[in-house]
């Protein structure tokens, strides 16, 4: 009975790994497809605005996040925050041109405050990662120690 359970678990793990890799390839292909589409639109218009360039940076950061997730099987939270900062910056650049009343001023101040908070979050995550490391890193060191490696 134990062998059947192990076989079922192995098949389940293999199917999940296959789904995981297919989903990552699909997401990566969608990011590349969207970035190429936007780039070709910029080429067709003959120029790129700051809004377009920031959008390309968002695609670049998304691609980097998928690549890191594919290699390490860890979701880099810092990349998600970088993407959020870039998206908010892009929104801020677009909305600055339309400021006419108090509502828009408060919206711009809120977006700016959100960007500052996200920057503080990046600082805290970077500091704690350097100071204390990651729990996954500790388990890797324990595995190496048990194998007699260093």
Secondary structure, 3 states (H helix, E strand, C coil): CHHHHHHHHHHHHHHHHHHHHHHHHHHHHHHHHHHHHHHHHHHHHCCCCHHHHHHHHHHHHHHHHHHHHHHHCCCCHHHHHHHHHHHHHHHHHHHHCCCCCHHHHHHHHHHHHHHHHHHHHHHHHHHHHHHHCCHHHHHHHHHHHHHCCC
